[in-house]
Amino acid sequence: MTRCCYRQRNLPGRRGVTLTRFVEDALRAKLMPVARSAGDYRFDPPIVRGDKPPAVDVADRNELYDFLDRE
């Protein structure tokens, strides 16, 4: 066994966890997506200029849902 493998095999014992737990945690850390902080996202809606009034009053939820169902 190489010195690197021997060192890695003893690492869980030094941390006080089983080898299974150590491998599971390592895989989970590598495979799980990285959570983005709330500061990374910026809402940038498209702005459309026009002469006509909006097709639906967005303050009226039922009217908005009806409009979306028609689309």
PyRosetta script that sets phi, psi and omega in degrees:
from pyrosetta import init, pose_from_sequence

init()
pose = pose_from_sequence("MTRCCYRQRNLPGRRGVTLTRFVEDALRAKLMPVARSAGDYRFDPPIVRGDKPPAVDVADRNELYDFLDRE")
pose.set_psi(1, 134.6)
pose.set_omega(1, -178.9)
pose.set_phi(2, -71.1)
pose.set_psi(2, 161.6)
pose.set_omega(2, -178.9)
pose.set_phi(3, -63.3)
pose.set_psi(3, -35.3)
pose.set_omega(3, 179.1)
pose.set_phi(4, -64.1)
pose.set_psi(4, -46.0)
pose.set_omega(4, 179.4)
pose.set_phi(5, -64.3)
pose.set_psi(5, -39.6)
pose.set_omega(5, 179.6)
pose.set_phi(6, -62.6)
pose.set_psi(6, -43.0)
pose.set_omega(6, 178.9)
pose.set_phi(7, -63.3)
pose.set_psi(7, -42.4)
pose.set_omega(7, -180.0)
pose.set_phi(8, -68.3)
pose.set_psi(8, -33.8)
pose.set_omega(8, -180.0)
pose.set_phi(9, -67.5)
pose.set_psi(9, -31.1)
pose.set_omega(9, -179.7)
pose.set_phi(10, -87.0)
pose.set_psi(10, -13.4)
pose.set_omega(10, -177.5)
pose.set_phi(11, -59.3)
pose.set_psi(11, -45.0)
pose.set_omega(11, 179.1)
pose.set_phi(12, -60.8)
pose.set_psi(12, -39.2)
pose.set_omega(12, -180.0)
pose.set_phi(13, -62.7)
pose.set_psi(13, -39.0)
pose.set_omega(13, 178.2)
pose.set_phi(14, -67.9)
pose.set_psi(14, -28.1)
pose.set_omega(14, 178.7)
pose.set_phi(15, -88.9)
pose.set_psi(15, -6.7)
pose.set_omega(15, 177.2)
pose.set_phi(16, 79.4)
pose.set_psi(16, 28.3)
pose.set_omega(16, 177.6)
pose.set_phi(17, -127.7)
pose.set_psi(17, 162.3)
pose.set_omega(17, 177.4)
pose.set_phi(18, -75.4)
pose.set_psi(18, 161.1)
pose.set_omega(18, 178.1)
pose.set_phi(19, -62.3)
pose.set_psi(19, -39.3)
pose.set_omega(19, 178.1)
pose.set_phi(20, -59.6)
pose.set_psi(20, -48.3)
pose.set_omega(20, -179.7)
pose.set_phi(21, -61.9)
pose.set_psi(21, -41.2)
pose.set_omega(21, 179.5)
pose.set_phi(22, -61.2)
pose.set_psi(22, -45.6)
pose.set_omega(22, -179.6)
pose.set_phi(23, -66.9)
pose.set_psi(23, -42.9)
pose.set_omega(23, 178.6)
pose.set_phi(24, -60.0)
pose.set_psi(24, -45.5)
pose.set_omega(24, 179.4)
pose.set_phi(25, -63.0)
pose.set_psi(25, -40.4)
pose.set_omega(25, 179.9)
pose.set_phi(26, -65.2)
pose.set_psi(26, -43.9)
pose.set_omega(26, 178.7)
pose.set_phi(27, -65.3)
pose.set_psi(27, -42.3)
pose.set_omega(27, 179.6)
pose.set_phi(28, -61.0)
pose.set_psi(28, -43.8)
pose.set_omega(28, -179.5)
pose.set_phi(29, -64.8)
pose.set_psi(29, -34.5)
pose.set_omega(29, -178.2)
pose.set_phi(30, -80.2)
pose.set_psi(30, -36.1)
pose.set_omega(30, -172.1)
pose.set_phi(31, -93.8)
pose.set_psi(31, -23.3)
pose.set_omega(31, -178.7)
pose.set_phi(32, -73.5)
pose.set_psi(32, 142.3)
pose.set_omega(32, 177.7)
pose.set_phi(33, -66.4)
pose.set_psi(33, 149.1)
pose.set_omega(33, 179.5)
pose.set_phi(34, -77.5)
pose.set_psi(34, 127.6)
pose.set_omega(34, 179.0)
pose.set_phi(35, -72.7)
pose.set_psi(35, 133.1)
pose.set_omega(35, 178.1)
pose.set_phi(36, -90.2)
pose.set_psi(36, 142.2)
pose.set_omega(36, 177.7)
pose.set_phi(37, -76.9)
pose.set_psi(37, 159.0)
pose.set_omega(37, -177.2)
pose.set_phi(38, -63.5)
pose.set_psi(38, -23.5)
pose.set_omega(38, -178.2)
pose.set_phi(39, -73.8)
pose.set_psi(39, -16.4)
pose.set_omega(39, -178.1)
pose.set_phi(40, -75.9)
pose.set_psi(40, -24.2)
pose.set_omega(40, -174.4)
pose.set_phi(41, -94.7)
pose.set_psi(41, 134.6)
pose.set_omega(41, 176.0)
pose.set_phi(42, -132.3)
pose.set_psi(42, 119.8)
pose.set_omega(42, 179.7)
pose.set_phi(43, -75.4)
pose.set_psi(43, 123.1)
pose.set_omega(43, -178.4)
pose.set_phi(44, -131.1)
pose.set_psi(44, 82.1)
pose.set_omega(44, -176.2)
pose.set_phi(45, -71.2)
pose.set_psi(45, 151.4)
pose.set_omega(45, 176.7)
pose.set_phi(46, -70.7)
pose.set_psi(46, 140.7)
pose.set_omega(46, 179.1)
pose.set_phi(47, -108.5)
pose.set_psi(47, 124.4)
pose.set_omega(47, -178.4)
pose.set_phi(48, -118.8)
pose.set_psi(48, 127.4)
pose.set_omega(48, 178.3)
pose.set_phi(49, -99.6)
pose.set_psi(49, 141.6)
pose.set_omega(49, 179.9)
pose.set_phi(50, -167.9)
pose.set_psi(50, 174.3)
pose.set_omega(50, -177.9)
pose.set_phi(51, -98.5)
pose.set_psi(51, -23.1)
pose.set_omega(51, -176.1)
pose.set_phi(52, -82.2)
pose.set_psi(52, 150.3)
pose.set_omega(52, 175.0)
pose.set_phi(53, -70.9)
pose.set_psi(53, 162.8)
pose.set_omega(53, 178.8)
pose.set_phi(54, -59.1)
pose.set_psi(54, 150.3)
pose.set_omega(54, -178.0)
pose.set_phi(55, -73.7)
pose.set_psi(55, -18.5)
pose.set_omega(55, -177.2)
pose.set_phi(56, -148.6)
pose.set_psi(56, 148.0)
pose.set_omega(56, 175.9)
pose.set_phi(57, -85.6)
pose.set_psi(57, 108.7)
pose.set_omega(57, -175.2)
pose.set_phi(58, -69.5)
pose.set_psi(58, -13.6)
pose.set_omega(58, 176.8)
pose.set_phi(59, -75.6)
pose.set_psi(59, -19.1)
pose.set_omega(59, 178.5)
pose.set_phi(60, -97.5)
pose.set_psi(60, 101.6)
pose.set_omega(60, -173.8)
pose.set_phi(61, -59.9)
pose.set_psi(61, -44.8)
pose.set_omega(61, -178.7)
pose.set_phi(62, -63.1)
pose.set_psi(62, -41.9)
pose.set_omega(62, 178.2)
pose.set_phi(63, -64.9)
pose.set_psi(63, -38.8)
pose.set_omega(63, 178.5)
pose.set_phi(64, -64.2)
pose.set_psi(64, -45.6)
pose.set_omega(64, 178.8)
pose.set_phi(65, -63.2)
pose.set_psi(65, -40.7)
pose.set_omega(65, 177.3)
pose.set_phi(66, -61.3)
pose.set_psi(66, -42.3)
pose.set_omega(66, 179.6)
pose.set_phi(67, -63.1)
pose.set_psi(67, -43.9)
pose.set_omega(67, -179.6)
pose.set_phi(68, -66.8)
pose.set_psi(68, -33.4)
pose.set_omega(68, 178.4)
pose.set_phi(69, -69.4)
pose.set_psi(69, -31.1)
pose.set_omega(69, 178.9)
pose.set_phi(70, -72.3)
pose.set_psi(70, -28.1)
pose.set_omega(70, -176.9)
pose.set_phi(71, -71.3)
pose.dump_pdb("model.pdb")
